[in-house]
Amino acid sequence: MAAIEDVTRRVQLRGAAREVMKCRAPEVLLAGAAGTGKSYGVLYKFHLMAMLNEGARFAILRKTHKSLTATGLVTFREQVAKDAIERGICKWYGGSGEKPAQYMYPKTNSAIVVGGLDNADKIMSAEYDSVFIQEATDCSQDDWERVGSRLRNGVVSFQQLVGDANPQQPSHWLKKRCDEGKTVMLNSRHEDNPRLFDDSGVITEYGAAYMARLDALTGVRKERLRWGRWAAAEGIIYADWKPEIHLSDRKLLPLNWVRVWSIDFGFKNPFVWQCWAMDGDGCLWLEREIYRSEKIVEDHAKDILDAVMYRSQPGRWRIPRPRVIICDHDAEDRATLERHLGMGTIAARKSVSDGIQAVQARLKVGANGKPRIMVLRDALVSRDEALHEAGKPLGFKEEIEGYVWEPQADGRPDKDTPRKENDHSMDAARYACAYFDLEGKPGIRFM
């Protein structure tokens, strides 16, 4: 027990992070604004239970393994279990053809499995005492219930499914589940995080800087990330967007589908590259996306080629070459991009109103029960951590929910003028839809 005390005595938990430690409800959701310490409390609970229970099994999951690697596992490795890992109390096992990746606890023979629900075969074949789904709002209700069905290991005295989330729209299935009493919601506040506020409730130097970034947000992102409210955007442009309909878990798209790239230039604002594939029914699929700030066009060109070609086999494409590359009109950036890609581009159709209408038409579910635009859930090639820290959206699926009309003097939305804020991925998507759906396509400029 002395070893456990040595690695746990410096931990300070408040609010929801403290409540979850003693909560034994079958389903629990920690919900609240960004940076309140939701994940830390749950991860620490699992770490303690693994050290105290013989033969227990736990899992830390997220919708995609890539997103878990960049978020929850970093917190677990560098903050929650750092001392235990250094002392050999907790050991990393990278997985095999038979066993999933996991943190192992040799003294208790317990384990914490880690992975993504996008590749869950090995994960879902096992049984657990508790499972934590980070950013549970990214998952479907079917994901949640399937994971819940694996809670039957029976070593710990209670079996529990835990999630955490930043609030989304009020109609989200997880919010409804909490409202119906199926899931217990624990509300997490910024004051709960010792890194932001000290024991006296006084904001820290780091906290002041972090809260200033959240205070600078606008619209629905401020409502959700600053205030922790389950809010819908007012004057939303793409009201037909439904993550449960338009997001796909597919990993690979057929190589015979036509590819088109669309690009919106930026430096301080994000640069956006999108690779779209069109299927045999005319549906556009967002296959890959780069969404990064503070990089020059030359470096973006390299990142694009890395995303579509095999690194070990220069010149060999793993995604088919694009039929066309549609760009924002900046002449200098286009010339630089063409030179470093070795391919020509065309200027995008910049008419905003009819471009938006083209996207709106594709988002609607047709008579066949399907929309004509889909987004791969893991399309984002890499996370821009600076944008994430600033509370900014990261790519198409985060931008679209906050893409709104500019309000008029009377507060009603001006449906001819979208707000020019966090619209970079939306611009690139509009270029692609306009290319396929609107007449008067621009001529191609060749190198």
C-alpha angles and dihedrals in degrees: 000000000000091000091053092049090051093057098041108040096088095057120112119192128184139174117348092359088059095041093054090058091068099029114111100176113137091240126028132175123193104204130177149104124316118285099019095125098252097146095044094061094051095044091051091050091054091046092054094046091051090054094047105040125069114230096356122155127208136169135210110201142170132184091263127026091222093060092047091053091054096047126013097031091052090054092047095047100041102033115015104038102017096114093041091052092049091051095046093246088119123032132190120234115189097209135245140219089286106029128051123233112277149157109250128206106204097190094057099025088232126138142198110211117207130198151107130279088226089075103024105145096111093036095051093048092069135069125236143193094215136002128198119204110195116214090008092184087074089065131078123243087249090057090051094049094044091053090047089057090064094061098105108101090115099200097112115059091245134034116219142181111204129186136175129202149165106238119267132183116331091244093060112131092235093054089049090050089055092046090053091053096245092115128035112231119210112194115222122204134194089244087064092068112086090202090063102035130025126225091277093054093253115142116246126228090256090045093053091053093045095047090049089059091051092046088056092061120101139206124000094346090061091048091053105032100034102033101023095232126154092235137164121217115258113232093009112186100207099044091160093064109117118173091207089058106031102039117083130197092209114131103194133033123205115274093226093065115106114254126211127180124212124192135192113189124225144142110181086023114050123280109226129204119177129186111205126191124197118212128209092271093054095256116147117224122197099222104170135007137186115198112173140141134207096035130113123241092250091060092045089054090055091049091050093052090047089054095053104032135060109256092209092050110045113211095020114117121217090185116042118260113266121259088220140356113222115201143186110256101258101129097200094048091046092052092049092048093048091050095051096040093043089224136103127245139204128221115256123245099253100193100125104195100052091039090056090048090053091054092044091053092052093049093058116097109244133216089277090061093250135103123231096235126059134176126210107232093227096041092121107098096203139352121252098220093191091058091044092052089050091054093246123146119263109218139314102326093051098040097050096064092056098040103117143165118261108258119242125226091272091051096251116127118263099226092198096058125057116202110261096227130101089355102123098107089042090056092051091048090049090053091054095047092046090052092056102033109032129071125240100052112195121249121263120251113211128203 
